[in-house]
Amino acid sequence: FQGSYRGSHLELGGQWHPTESAFFFGGGLGFQNLQYHTNLNLGTLSTQSGPIPSTITLNSFYVTLGVGFNWKVGPRILLGGDFGMIVPFASFGSVTMDSKSAAGTSLQAASEAAFGYFGQFILPRITILRLGYIL
């Protein structure tokens, strides 16, 4: 894969400590974006010769659910970790090309359904090290 990647991630989460101990249940809402810029070569499928500048984009809105531990290791310092799952509730993506060929247009149309399907998979989430500061 020769190209460039760009990703962004924004999440708002919270924790509930039912026993007032280090153990917690956590949850949150988030959005993530992944883009891949490359030059696609459609070969004989396109009347345009040579590589075609293209961008593949996947966006997803999701809910997180998990459990974990936070330990107070100093007067205001927390250390912890958690595991859980990412549950997408809306996803969309696209392939954009600088080509007006029939193959390029077909690829762009087919990609929307594929990204909607693959963007709905529930994924594991593991935070090995969480470092926090108490205000």
CORPEHU-V970942 format. One record per backbone hydrogen bond with DSSP energy under -0.5 kcal/mol. NH is the residue of the N-H (numbers start at 0). CO is the residue of the C=O. If there is no record, write none. Layout:
BEGIN
NH_CO + NH_CO
END
This chain:
BEGIN
2_0 + 3_36 + 5_34 + 7_32 + 9_30 + 11_28 + 13_26 + 15_24 + 17_15 + 19_16 + 23_67 + 24_15 + 25_65 + 26_13 + 27_63 + 28_11 + 29_61 + 30_9 + 31_59 + 32_7 + 33_57 + 34_5 + 35_55 + 36_3 + 37_53 + 38_1 + 39_37 + 39_51 + 41_39 + 44_41 + 45_42 + 51_39 + 53_37 + 54_95 + 55_35 + 56_54 + 56_93 + 57_33 + 58_91 + 59_31 + 60_89 + 61_29 + 62_86 + 63_27 + 64_84 + 65_25 + 66_82 + 67_23 + 68_80 + 69_21 + 70_78 + 72_70 + 72_76 + 73_76 + 77_131 + 78_70 + 79_129 + 80_68 + 81_126 + 82_66 + 83_124 + 84_64 + 85_122 + 86_62 + 86_84 + 87_85 + 88_60 + 89_60 + 91_58 + 93_56 + 95_54 + 97_52 + 102_44 + 104_100 + 105_101 + 106_102 + 107_103 + 108_104 + 109_105 + 110_106 + 111_107 + 111_108 + 112_108 + 113_109 + 114_110 + 115_111 + 116_112 + 117_113 + 118_114 + 119_116 + 120_117 + 122_85 + 124_83 + 126_81 + 127_125 + 129_79 + 131_77 + 133_75 + 134_132
END
